[in-house]
Amino acid sequence: MPSTFFGLNIGASGLSAFQASVTTTANNVSNTTTKGYTRQTATLQSTDAIRVAAKYGSVGTGVEVTSITQERNLFYDMKYWEANSKQGLYDKKLYYAEQVETLLKDDKVLSGFATIFNQMFNNLDDISKSNADRTIRNTFINQAQSLCTYFNNFSSSLRSIQDDCNEEVKSYTENINVISQKISILNKEINQIEMNGGRANELRDERNLLIDELSLICNVTTKEYKILNTNDPDNYLGGTNYEVRINGQLLVDGNDYRTLECVSRKVRMNQLDADGLYDIIWEDTKTDFAVSTLNAGGMLKALIFERDGNNNENLKGTIREADTYSVVIENLNTDSINGFLNDKEGILYINNKKYNYTSWEAEVKDGKVDSVKFNLTTEVTDSDKDKMTTYNSRVECGIGVANYGIPYYQKQATEFVRAFCSMFNAIELTGVDLEGQPMTTFFTANTLQDMNCFCMSDKVSDRAIYADGIYTSNDTTYYCMTADNVKINDECLRNPVRFATATELVNGVDRNEVVEELKKLQSDVIFFRGEKASSFLETVLSDAAIDAQRTSVFRKNYYNLTNSISRQRESISGVDRDEEAMNLIKFQNAYNLSSKIISVLAQMYDKLINETGV
């Protein structure tokens, strides 16, 4: 039979176990409002029974606390991180989409495109009534300059938004590096504690909180597995290895972590891109970080989408010819140089390889771009040449990003400017000024190098209609005109007499056939996305409004989904005050019963020792 005093040990084990349970409950209650805290539970287990020399064979020995564990469900964690990543994506995307939408507004507070454009044609109508009046001419010319200024400011504001996105890209990249380092340090500390038999619950909470933060920036997955002896897979060494992947790529592996690096682009992907946009690469391998893949998410992807989004309208084609330092592409997705938004220097992507080019030459046939030759600085190997020409490899100039981002709106504005100005100038070039002198181009542009006004006249004006021939990236064509640099000819600004209103002055200065042709450009000519010039704002604003509305709907949906999953996660991991209050009473009663056991046994031992006669 067991020892006479064996019952005291059982009672003492109960006191110890339920005191630990009460202490754990108290810790839960005190951390009710602590961010990231996970509810803890004292795991109770009966101690091993012992054999006795009696008919019943064995007897229980009490209870013990085997561990203080966290109540956490990995499934809800993963679903939360996934939804949180999507919420971060649409939160940031909506923020910048609304900024673009604001730039396009035209109301009583701020005059936009429609107001300025219509006023310009109203002033043009005044000229048709009195074209010799210098004051009326000057009013029209200044209003036309206001239209140019509108596009200049619109382009500049878009570039400012692009710069803001770029700085945020760098900031969030640095945040990822800080988080990855912290997680690797926590992994090491957790293993140090748990390999000695403890449970690093607080450190695990800190790590999970970092993963929550990381999931807003990009898509996150984690994996934790036991470290086993490679020579004996059944031999558990006591520690665990914790992996973190972002957008499917390894970030943290146990005690090791990787860092990302922002590298400024040496060339522009789009003609009107801001200087110094960052590409994100892995610091150890110098390979690209998968920031905008289908599996990616989070605020970082949103920033890249807004900064680089061109609605996949970057120049594309197939290889026709390939030489050591040049390639010729055909089957283009645009047939007009006016539609070119790739820069004079840039990058081609062919068969998953990068090729830098320094200039291009477009061949025009029947008024349309038939092919483009790119002069490369990257050598094309013989094997690559054979592969390119044999399989008519696909070519992309720059990167296609399926989003209405800054490059997309820059392209829309620039395409409109080129189309409208080329038509306006073509009509003006048929006329003469009040002194009978031939008209030069009315709309011109400032070069980005020296800011000197260049005039598309004489030979250039003839080439502006793009007769058959070869055009290079250095030619003075309407490719050089953008929303950022369009302006009125300085000569017209200084002397309004230079504006042409008639084809000749044979019958006096009151002839206005040129003005009548110009007035048709307001609403009678279709030239921008199948719409009239006056519909430019409505067309582009509808893009921005639809994009913002769609983003807002997705943001709301993922916000609700994130909150729903968060509540489910909190129902398991969070601290419920009512539940903890019930646990306190339950463990207090159990503790009192254990105390009562010892009290009863004490009375029994007193009777046995002091009152039993021999």
C-alpha positions as CSV (number, residue, x, y, z in Angstrom):
1,M,0.0,0.0,0.0
2,P,1.2,3.6,-0.5
3,S,2.8,5.7,2.2
4,T,0.6,6.8,5.1
5,F,1.4,10.5,4.2
6,F,1.0,10.0,0.5
7,G,-2.3,12.0,0.4
8,L,-0.4,15.2,1.4
9,N,1.7,15.0,-1.7
10,I,-1.5,14.8,-3.8
11,G,-3.1,17.7,-2.1
12,A,0.1,19.8,-2.5
13,S,0.3,19.0,-6.2
14,G,-3.3,20.4,-6.5
15,L,-2.3,23.6,-4.6
16,S,0.7,24.1,-6.9
17,A,-1.2,23.3,-10.1
18,F,-4.2,25.6,-9.4
19,Q,-2.0,28.4,-8.1
20,A,-0.3,28.3,-11.5
21,S,-3.7,28.3,-13.2
22,V,-4.8,31.3,-11.2
23,T,-1.5,33.1,-11.9
24,T,-1.9,32.4,-15.7
25,T,-5.5,33.7,-15.6
26,A,-4.3,36.9,-13.7
27,N,-1.7,37.4,-16.5
28,N,-4.4,37.1,-19.1
29,V,-6.6,39.7,-17.3
30,S,-3.7,42.1,-16.9
31,N,-3.0,42.0,-20.6
32,T,-6.6,42.4,-21.8
33,T,-5.7,45.6,-23.7
34,T,-2.2,44.6,-24.7
35,K,-1.8,44.8,-28.5
36,G,-0.8,41.4,-29.9
37,Y,-1.2,39.5,-26.7
38,T,-2.3,35.9,-27.0
39,R,-4.4,34.2,-24.3
40,Q,-2.4,31.7,-22.3
41,T,-3.6,28.5,-20.7
42,A,-2.0,26.3,-18.0
43,T,-2.1,22.8,-19.3
44,L,-2.9,20.3,-16.5
45,Q,-2.0,16.7,-16.6
46,S,-2.3,13.9,-14.0
47,T,1.0,12.7,-12.8
48,D,2.1,9.1,-13.3
49,A,0.3,6.5,-11.1
50,I,2.3,4.2,-8.8
51,R,1.9,0.5,-8.2
52,V,0.8,-0.7,-4.8
53,A,0.6,-4.0,-3.1
54,A,-3.2,-4.1,-3.1
55,K,-6.1,-5.5,-5.0
56,Y,-6.6,-2.4,-7.1
57,G,-2.9,-2.5,-8.3
58,S,-2.1,1.3,-8.7
59,V,-3.0,4.7,-7.4
60,G,-3.0,8.2,-8.8
61,T,-0.3,10.6,-7.6
62,G,-1.9,14.0,-8.2
63,V,-1.7,16.7,-10.9
64,E,1.0,18.8,-12.6
65,V,1.3,21.8,-15.0
66,T,3.1,20.5,-18.1
67,S,3.2,23.9,-19.9
68,I,1.8,27.4,-20.3
69,T,0.6,27.4,-23.9
70,Q,-0.9,30.0,-26.2
71,E,-4.4,29.6,-27.6
72,R,-3.7,30.3,-31.2
73,N,-5.1,29.0,-34.6
74,L,-2.7,29.1,-37.5
75,F,-5.5,28.9,-40.0
76,Y,-7.0,32.2,-38.9
77,D,-3.6,33.8,-38.7
78,M,-2.9,32.9,-42.3
79,K,-6.4,34.1,-43.4
80,Y,-5.9,37.3,-41.5
81,W,-2.5,38.0,-43.1
82,E,-3.9,37.3,-46.5
83,A,-6.9,39.7,-46.0
84,N,-4.7,42.3,-44.3
85,S,-2.4,42.3,-47.3
86,K,-5.3,42.9,-49.7
87,Q,-6.6,45.6,-47.4
88,G,-3.2,47.3,-47.4
89,L,-3.1,47.1,-51.2
90,Y,-6.4,48.8,-51.8
91,D,-6.0,51.3,-48.9
92,K,-2.8,52.7,-50.5
93,K,-4.2,52.4,-54.0
94,L,-7.3,54.3,-53.2
95,Y,-5.3,57.1,-51.5
96,Y,-3.4,57.8,-54.7
97,A,-6.3,57.2,-57.1
98,E,-8.3,59.8,-55.3
99,Q,-5.4,62.3,-55.7
100,V,-5.4,61.8,-59.4
101,E,-9.1,62.2,-59.5
102,T,-8.8,65.5,-57.7
103,L,-6.3,66.7,-60.3
104,L,-8.9,66.2,-63.0
105,K,-11.7,68.1,-61.3
106,D,-13.3,71.1,-63.0
107,D,-15.6,73.1,-60.8
108,K,-16.3,76.7,-59.5
109,V,-13.4,76.4,-57.1
110,L,-10.7,75.4,-59.6
111,S,-10.9,75.8,-63.3
112,G,-10.0,72.6,-65.1
113,F,-9.6,71.5,-68.7
114,A,-13.2,72.0,-69.9
115,T,-13.4,75.5,-68.6
116,I,-10.1,76.6,-70.0
117,F,-10.6,74.7,-73.3
118,N,-14.1,76.1,-73.9
119,Q,-13.0,79.7,-73.0
120,M,-10.1,79.4,-75.5
121,F,-12.6,78.6,-78.3
122,N,-14.9,81.3,-77.2
123,N,-12.0,83.7,-77.6
124,L,-11.3,82.2,-81.0
125,D,-14.9,82.9,-82.0
126,D,-14.3,86.5,-81.0
127,I,-11.4,86.7,-83.4
128,S,-13.6,85.5,-86.2
129,K,-15.8,88.5,-85.7
130,S,-12.9,91.0,-85.4
131,N,-9.6,89.3,-86.4
132,A,-7.7,92.6,-86.8
133,D,-8.2,93.6,-83.1
134,R,-4.9,93.0,-81.4
135,T,-6.5,93.0,-77.9
136,I,-8.9,90.1,-78.9
137,R,-6.0,88.3,-80.5
138,N,-3.9,88.7,-77.4
139,T,-6.7,87.4,-75.2
140,F,-7.0,84.3,-77.3
141,I,-3.3,83.6,-77.3
142,N,-3.0,84.0,-73.5
143,Q,-6.0,81.7,-73.1
144,A,-4.2,79.1,-75.3
145,Q,-1.2,79.5,-73.1
146,S,-3.4,78.9,-70.1
147,L,-4.4,75.6,-71.7
148,C,-0.7,74.7,-72.1
149,T,-0.1,75.7,-68.5
150,Y,-2.9,73.4,-67.4
151,F,-1.3,70.5,-69.1
152,N,2.2,71.5,-67.7
153,N,0.8,71.7,-64.2
154,F,-1.2,68.4,-64.6
155,S,2.0,66.6,-65.7
156,S,4.0,68.2,-63.0
157,S,1.5,67.2,-60.3
158,L,1.4,63.7,-61.6
159,R,5.2,63.5,-61.4
160,S,5.0,64.9,-57.8
161,I,2.6,62.1,-56.9
162,Q,5.0,59.6,-58.6
163,D,7.9,61.0,-56.5
164,D,5.8,60.5,-53.3
165,C,5.1,56.9,-54.3
166,N,8.8,56.4,-54.9
167,E,9.8,57.7,-51.5
168,E,7.2,55.5,-49.9
169,V,8.6,52.5,-51.8
170,K,12.0,53.2,-50.2
171,S,10.5,53.7,-46.8
172,Y,8.5,50.4,-46.8
173,T,11.5,48.6,-48.2
174,E,13.5,49.8,-45.2
175,N,10.7,48.7,-42.9
176,I,10.8,45.2,-44.3
177,N,14.5,45.0,-43.6
178,V,14.0,46.2,-40.0
179,I,11.2,43.6,-39.5
180,S,13.2,40.7,-41.0
181,Q,16.2,41.5,-38.7
182,K,13.9,41.6,-35.6
183,I,12.2,38.3,-36.5
184,S,15.6,36.6,-36.9
185,I,16.7,37.9,-33.5
186,L,13.4,36.7,-31.9
187,N,13.8,33.3,-33.6
188,K,17.2,32.9,-31.9
189,E,15.9,34.0,-28.5
190,I,12.8,31.8,-28.7
191,N,15.0,28.7,-29.4
192,Q,17.4,29.5,-26.6
193,I,14.5,29.6,-24.1
194,E,12.5,26.6,-25.5
195,M,15.5,24.3,-25.9
196,N,16.0,24.6,-22.2
197,G,12.4,23.5,-21.5
198,G,10.6,26.8,-21.3
199,R,8.0,28.4,-23.5
200,A,8.7,31.9,-24.9
201,N,5.1,33.0,-25.2
202,E,5.8,36.7,-24.9
203,L,8.5,36.6,-27.6
204,R,6.2,34.6,-29.8
205,D,3.6,37.4,-29.4
206,E,6.1,39.9,-30.4
207,R,7.0,37.9,-33.5
208,N,3.4,37.4,-34.5
209,L,2.8,41.2,-34.1
210,L,5.7,41.8,-36.5
211,I,4.2,39.4,-39.0
212,D,0.9,41.3,-38.7
213,E,2.7,44.5,-39.5
214,L,4.6,42.9,-42.4
215,S,1.4,41.6,-43.9
216,L,0.2,45.1,-44.6
217,I,3.3,45.8,-46.7
218,C,3.3,42.6,-48.7
219,N,1.9,39.1,-48.9
220,V,3.3,36.9,-46.1
221,T,3.4,33.2,-45.4
222,T,5.1,31.5,-42.5
223,K,6.2,27.9,-41.7
224,E,7.5,26.5,-38.4
225,Y,8.9,23.0,-38.1
226,K,10.9,21.0,-35.6
227,I,14.7,20.7,-36.0
228,L,15.5,17.0,-36.4
229,N,18.8,15.2,-36.5
230,T,19.5,14.7,-40.2
231,N,21.1,11.3,-39.4
232,D,18.2,10.2,-37.2
233,P,14.9,11.8,-38.4
234,D,13.1,10.6,-35.3
235,N,15.5,12.4,-33.0
236,Y,14.0,15.8,-32.1
237,L,16.8,18.2,-31.1
238,G,14.5,20.5,-29.1
239,G,14.3,23.7,-31.3
240,T,12.2,24.9,-34.2
241,N,13.0,26.6,-37.5
242,Y,10.7,29.5,-38.4
243,E,10.5,30.6,-42.1
244,V,8.9,33.8,-43.4
245,R,8.3,34.3,-47.1
246,I,7.1,37.6,-48.7
247,N,5.4,37.4,-52.1
248,G,6.6,33.8,-52.3
249,Q,10.3,34.6,-51.7
250,L,12.3,33.7,-48.7
251,L,12.9,36.5,-46.2
252,V,13.8,34.8,-42.9
253,D,15.1,31.3,-42.3
254,G,15.6,30.7,-38.6
255,N,18.4,32.9,-37.4
256,D,19.2,34.1,-41.0
257,Y,17.5,36.9,-42.7
258,R,17.7,38.6,-46.1
259,T,17.5,42.3,-46.9
260,L,16.1,44.3,-49.8
261,E,17.9,47.2,-51.6
262,C,16.5,50.1,-53.5
263,V,18.5,50.9,-56.7
264,S,17.8,54.0,-58.7
265,R,17.0,53.4,-62.4
266,K,19.6,54.7,-64.8
267,V,17.0,55.0,-67.6
268,R,13.3,55.9,-67.6
269,M,10.7,53.2,-68.3
270,N,8.4,55.9,-69.6
271,Q,9.1,59.2,-71.3
272,L,7.7,61.4,-68.5
273,D,8.9,59.3,-65.5
274,A,10.5,61.2,-62.7
275,D,14.2,60.7,-62.3
276,G,15.6,58.1,-59.9
277,L,12.7,55.8,-59.6
278,Y,13.6,52.8,-57.5
279,D,13.8,49.1,-58.5
280,I,13.8,46.7,-55.5
281,I,16.3,43.9,-55.5
282,W,17.6,41.3,-53.1
283,E,20.9,42.5,-51.6
284,D,22.5,39.1,-51.5
285,T,21.7,37.9,-55.0
286,K,21.0,41.2,-56.8
287,T,17.9,39.6,-58.4
288,D,14.6,41.4,-58.7
289,F,12.1,41.3,-55.8
290,A,8.7,40.0,-57.0
291,V,6.8,43.0,-55.9
292,S,4.1,43.1,-58.6
293,T,3.4,39.5,-59.4
294,L,-0.1,37.9,-59.1
295,N,0.8,36.4,-55.7
296,A,2.0,39.8,-54.4
297,G,0.0,42.1,-52.3
298,G,0.2,44.8,-49.7
299,M,0.9,48.5,-49.8
300,L,4.2,48.0,-51.6
301,K,2.5,46.5,-54.6
302,A,0.0,49.4,-54.6
303,L,2.8,51.9,-54.6
304,I,4.5,50.2,-57.6
305,F,1.1,49.9,-59.4
306,E,0.4,53.6,-58.9
307,R,4.0,54.7,-59.7
308,D,4.5,52.5,-62.8
309,G,1.0,51.6,-63.9
310,N,0.6,52.1,-67.7
311,N,-2.4,49.8,-68.2
312,N,-0.1,47.4,-70.1
313,E,0.2,50.0,-72.9
314,N,4.0,50.0,-73.1
315,L,5.4,49.4,-76.6
316,K,5.3,45.7,-77.6
317,G,6.1,43.8,-80.7
318,T,7.8,40.8,-82.2
319,I,11.4,40.3,-83.5
320,R,11.9,40.7,-87.2
321,E,15.6,41.0,-87.3
322,A,18.4,40.7,-84.7
323,D,22.0,41.8,-84.9
324,T,24.8,41.9,-82.4
325,Y,23.9,45.4,-81.2
326,S,20.4,46.0,-82.6
327,V,17.0,44.5,-83.0
328,V,14.1,45.3,-85.3
329,I,10.6,44.7,-84.0
330,E,7.3,44.7,-85.9
331,N,3.6,43.9,-85.2
332,L,3.6,46.9,-82.8
333,N,0.7,47.6,-80.5
334,T,0.7,51.3,-81.7
335,D,1.1,52.6,-85.3
336,S,1.8,56.2,-84.5
337,I,4.9,57.9,-83.1
338,N,2.6,60.2,-81.3
339,G,1.6,57.1,-79.2
340,F,5.2,56.5,-78.2
341,L,5.8,57.1,-74.5
342,N,8.9,55.0,-74.2
343,D,12.0,57.2,-73.5
344,K,14.9,57.7,-76.0
345,E,16.9,55.4,-73.8
346,G,15.5,52.4,-72.0
347,I,15.3,48.7,-71.5
348,L,13.9,45.9,-73.8
349,Y,12.7,42.6,-72.4
350,I,13.3,39.7,-74.8
351,N,13.0,36.1,-73.7
352,N,13.2,37.1,-70.0
353,K,16.5,39.0,-70.6
354,K,17.2,42.7,-70.3
355,Y,18.7,44.6,-73.2
356,N,19.6,48.3,-72.8
357,Y,19.0,50.6,-75.8
358,T,20.4,54.1,-76.4
359,S,18.2,55.2,-79.4
360,W,15.5,54.0,-81.7
361,E,14.5,54.5,-85.4
362,A,10.9,54.1,-86.5
363,E,10.1,53.2,-90.1
364,V,6.8,54.7,-91.4
365,K,4.9,53.2,-94.3
366,D,1.6,54.4,-95.5
367,G,1.6,57.0,-92.7
368,K,1.9,54.3,-90.0
369,V,4.8,53.0,-88.0
370,D,5.7,49.6,-89.6
371,S,8.7,48.7,-87.5
372,V,11.2,50.1,-84.9
373,K,14.9,49.5,-84.7
374,F,16.5,49.7,-81.3
375,N,20.2,50.3,-81.0
376,L,21.5,48.3,-78.1
377,T,24.4,48.6,-75.6
378,T,23.9,45.0,-74.5
379,E,25.4,42.4,-76.9
380,V,23.1,39.8,-78.4
381,T,24.8,36.4,-78.6
382,D,24.5,34.2,-81.7
383,S,22.3,31.7,-79.9
384,D,20.0,34.4,-78.7
385,K,19.8,35.9,-82.2
386,D,18.8,32.5,-83.6
387,K,16.2,32.0,-80.9
388,M,14.8,35.5,-81.4
389,T,14.4,35.3,-85.2
390,T,13.3,31.7,-85.4
391,Y,10.5,32.0,-82.9
392,N,9.6,35.7,-83.6
393,S,10.2,36.4,-79.9
394,R,7.9,38.8,-78.1
395,V,9.5,42.2,-77.1
396,E,8.5,44.6,-74.4
397,C,9.8,48.1,-74.1
398,G,9.9,48.8,-70.4
399,I,7.5,47.0,-68.1
400,G,3.8,46.6,-68.6
401,V,1.8,47.2,-65.4
402,A,-1.9,46.5,-65.5
403,N,-3.1,49.5,-63.6
404,Y,-4.2,53.1,-64.2
405,G,-1.1,54.6,-62.7
406,I,0.8,57.8,-63.2
407,P,2.4,56.8,-66.6
408,Y,-1.0,56.0,-67.9
409,Y,-2.4,59.4,-67.2
410,Q,0.8,61.0,-68.5
411,K,0.3,59.1,-71.7
412,Q,-3.4,60.1,-72.0
413,A,-2.5,63.8,-71.6
414,T,0.5,63.6,-73.9
415,E,-1.4,61.8,-76.6
416,F,-4.1,64.4,-76.5
417,V,-1.6,67.3,-76.6
418,R,0.2,65.8,-79.6
419,A,-2.9,65.0,-81.5
420,F,-4.6,68.4,-80.9
421,C,-1.5,70.5,-81.4
422,S,-0.5,68.7,-84.6
423,M,-4.0,69.3,-86.1
424,F,-4.1,72.9,-84.8
425,N,-0.6,73.6,-86.2
426,A,-1.4,71.9,-89.6
427,I,-4.3,74.3,-90.1
428,E,-2.3,77.4,-88.9
429,L,0.6,76.6,-91.3
430,T,-1.9,77.1,-94.2
431,G,-2.3,80.7,-93.3
432,V,-0.6,84.0,-93.1
433,D,-0.4,86.7,-90.4
434,L,-1.8,90.2,-90.5
435,E,1.4,91.3,-92.3
436,G,1.1,88.6,-94.9
437,Q,3.9,86.6,-93.6
438,P,3.7,82.7,-93.6
439,M,2.7,81.3,-90.2
440,T,5.0,79.1,-88.2
441,T,3.7,76.5,-85.7
442,F,1.5,78.0,-83.0
443,F,2.0,75.2,-80.4
444,T,5.6,74.4,-79.7
445,A,7.5,72.7,-76.9
446,N,10.5,73.3,-74.6
447,T,13.3,70.9,-74.7
448,L,14.2,69.3,-71.4
449,Q,17.9,70.0,-71.9
450,D,18.2,73.7,-72.4
451,M,14.6,74.9,-72.2
452,N,14.9,76.7,-75.5
453,C,11.8,76.8,-77.6
454,F,11.9,74.7,-80.7
455,C,9.6,75.2,-83.6
456,M,8.2,72.4,-85.7
457,S,8.2,74.3,-89.0
458,D,9.6,74.0,-92.5
459,K,10.9,70.5,-93.0
460,V,9.8,69.5,-89.5
461,S,6.3,70.6,-90.1
462,D,6.1,68.5,-93.2
463,R,7.4,65.5,-91.3
464,A,4.9,66.1,-88.6
465,I,2.3,64.2,-90.6
466,Y,4.9,61.4,-90.7
467,A,5.4,60.8,-94.4
468,D,7.0,57.5,-95.3
469,G,10.6,57.3,-94.1
470,I,12.8,56.7,-91.1
471,Y,12.3,58.8,-87.9
472,T,14.8,58.7,-85.1
473,S,14.4,59.3,-81.4
474,N,16.4,62.5,-81.9
475,D,14.3,64.0,-84.6
476,T,12.3,67.1,-83.9
477,T,8.9,65.5,-84.3
478,Y,5.8,65.6,-82.2
479,Y,7.4,62.8,-80.1
480,C,9.4,65.6,-78.5
481,M,6.2,67.4,-77.4
482,T,4.6,66.2,-74.1
483,A,2.0,67.5,-71.7
484,D,5.0,68.6,-69.6
485,N,6.6,71.0,-72.1
486,V,3.9,72.1,-74.5
487,K,3.7,75.9,-74.9
488,I,2.7,78.7,-77.3
489,N,5.3,80.0,-79.7
490,D,7.2,82.9,-78.1
491,E,6.8,85.0,-81.3
492,C,3.0,84.8,-81.0
493,L,3.1,85.7,-77.3
494,R,5.2,88.8,-78.0
495,N,3.3,89.9,-81.1
496,P,-0.3,88.7,-81.5
497,V,-0.2,89.9,-85.2
498,R,1.7,86.7,-86.0
499,F,-1.3,84.5,-85.4
500,A,-2.7,83.4,-88.8
501,T,-6.5,83.8,-89.4
502,A,-6.6,83.7,-93.2
503,T,-4.9,81.8,-96.0
504,E,-4.1,85.1,-97.8
505,L,-4.7,88.9,-97.5
506,V,-5.8,89.5,-101.1
507,N,-9.3,90.6,-100.1
508,G,-8.3,92.3,-96.8
509,V,-7.4,91.4,-93.3
510,D,-11.0,90.4,-92.3
511,R,-10.8,87.0,-93.9
512,N,-11.0,84.2,-91.3
513,E,-11.2,80.9,-93.2
514,V,-8.3,79.6,-91.0
515,V,-10.2,80.5,-87.8
516,E,-13.3,78.7,-89.1
517,E,-11.3,75.5,-89.7
518,L,-9.7,75.9,-86.2
519,K,-13.1,76.2,-84.6
520,K,-14.1,72.7,-85.9
521,L,-11.4,71.2,-83.7
522,Q,-13.5,71.9,-80.6
523,S,-16.3,69.5,-81.3
524,D,-16.4,68.4,-85.0
525,V,-13.2,66.4,-85.3
526,I,-12.8,62.9,-83.8
527,F,-9.2,62.2,-82.8
528,F,-8.7,61.1,-79.2
529,R,-9.9,57.6,-78.3
530,G,-12.9,58.0,-80.6
531,E,-14.0,61.2,-78.9
532,K,-14.0,64.9,-79.7
533,A,-11.4,67.3,-78.2
534,S,-13.9,68.8,-75.8
535,S,-14.6,65.3,-74.4
536,F,-11.0,64.8,-73.2
537,L,-11.7,65.6,-69.6
538,E,-14.8,63.4,-69.5
539,T,-12.9,60.5,-71.1
540,V,-9.9,60.6,-68.8
541,L,-11.9,61.5,-65.7
542,S,-14.1,58.5,-66.3
543,D,-11.0,56.3,-66.2
544,A,-9.9,57.9,-62.9
545,A,-13.4,57.8,-61.4
546,I,-14.0,54.1,-62.4
547,D,-10.6,53.1,-61.0
548,A,-11.2,55.0,-57.7
549,Q,-14.7,53.5,-57.4
550,R,-13.6,50.0,-58.1
551,T,-10.7,50.4,-55.7
552,S,-13.1,51.8,-53.0
553,V,-15.4,48.8,-53.4
554,F,-12.5,46.3,-53.0
555,R,-11.1,48.2,-50.1
556,K,-14.5,48.1,-48.3
557,N,-14.9,44.4,-49.0
558,Y,-11.4,43.5,-47.7
559,Y,-11.8,45.9,-44.7
560,N,-15.0,44.0,-43.7
561,L,-13.3,40.6,-44.4
562,T,-10.3,41.6,-42.3
563,N,-12.5,42.7,-39.4
564,S,-14.5,39.5,-39.6
565,I,-11.4,37.2,-39.6
566,S,-9.9,39.4,-36.8
567,R,-13.0,38.8,-34.7
568,Q,-12.8,35.0,-35.3
569,R,-9.1,35.1,-34.4
570,E,-9.8,37.1,-31.3
571,S,-12.4,34.7,-30.2
572,I,-9.6,32.1,-29.9
573,S,-6.5,34.2,-29.1
574,G,-8.0,37.2,-27.4
575,V,-8.8,37.6,-23.7
576,D,-12.5,37.5,-22.7
577,R,-13.0,39.2,-19.4
578,D,-16.1,37.2,-18.5
579,E,-14.4,33.9,-19.4
580,E,-11.4,34.8,-17.3
581,A,-13.6,35.8,-14.4
582,M,-15.3,32.4,-14.5
583,N,-11.8,30.7,-14.7
584,L,-10.7,32.6,-11.6
585,I,-13.7,31.3,-9.6
586,K,-13.2,27.8,-11.0
587,F,-9.5,27.6,-10.1
588,Q,-10.2,29.3,-6.7
589,N,-12.7,26.6,-5.9
590,A,-10.2,23.9,-7.0
591,Y,-7.5,25.5,-4.9
592,N,-9.8,25.5,-1.9
593,L,-10.7,21.9,-2.4
594,S,-7.0,21.0,-2.5
595,S,-6.5,22.9,0.7
596,K,-9.5,21.1,2.2
597,I,-7.8,17.8,1.3
598,I,-4.7,18.7,3.3
599,S,-6.9,19.9,6.2
600,V,-8.8,16.7,6.3
601,L,-5.7,14.6,6.1
602,A,-4.1,16.6,8.9
603,Q,-7.1,15.8,11.1
604,M,-6.8,12.1,10.1
605,Y,-3.0,12.0,10.9
606,D,-3.7,13.8,14.2
607,K,-6.3,11.1,15.1
608,L,-3.9,8.4,14.0
609,I,-0.8,9.6,15.8
610,N,-2.2,11.2,19.0
611,E,-5.4,9.4,19.7
612,T,-4.8,5.8,18.7
613,G,-3.8,3.6,21.6
614,V,-1.4,0.7,21.6
